[in-house]
């Protein structure tokens, strides 16, 4: 064995591998769990909403489930400590963007939101590092929308800038576990529906007409990228955009 050959090489695809999905109750997390299952992988599902988690469990037959808020660092640590066996990949989709102009901000709530998101990522890295097999993946979900300054985007922009730097540093600190970030544009999920309300369909129509791909990005698109990042063992420390070309458009 050479000095650089420190990872455990796996069979192609996810057959025989175990994936923890945090935020598995709906949207990108649920769709990724479906893709993992279709690829022959095993699942451990985590979500805040017990009922949605139960529905995912009935559909996907995971190895296990856990209903808790991933921003609870004590419970997060217990979860990883209590895993029955090592896992291959951990994906984190929990969290939602906070769009607010400065005049309307609850600064205490903003402090909690920023701390929760960054500390949760650090907690996942810290608590999982002894449970994820060498060459496995920590995979986080961020966004691309905050790269362009705009009113109401201060908090989102700060998080958009912070997450790639955090991921790059973690990739060095917990190597040979790999760490990557998916930066998504608009994705047609229940979260998007809740944020846009009655403006959802007009936003879909706008994107279908203007995006270079001429359709809206769906959670299945992000799931396909997530699985690719899990199985390609040469990828770490990087941010991968998926927005259908949205960033190429003028405002």
Secondary structure as UniProt FT lines:
FT   TURN            3..4
FT   TURN            13..16
FT   STRAND          18..22
FT   TURN            23..25
FT   HELIX           27..38
FT   TURN            39..40
FT   STRAND          42..47
FT   HELIX           50..60
FT   STRAND          64..67
FT   TURN            70..71
FT   HELIX           73..81
FT   STRAND          87..92
FT   HELIX           102..104
FT   HELIX           107..128
FT   TURN            129..131
FT   STRAND          132..143
FT   HELIX           145..147
FT   TURN            151..152
FT   HELIX           154..173
FT   TURN            174..176
FT   STRAND          178..184
FT   HELIX           190..196
FT   HELIX           197..199
FT   HELIX           200..210
FT   TURN            212..213
FT   HELIX           219..231
FT   TURN            233..234
FT   STRAND          239..242
FT   TURN            244..245
FT   HELIX           246..248
//
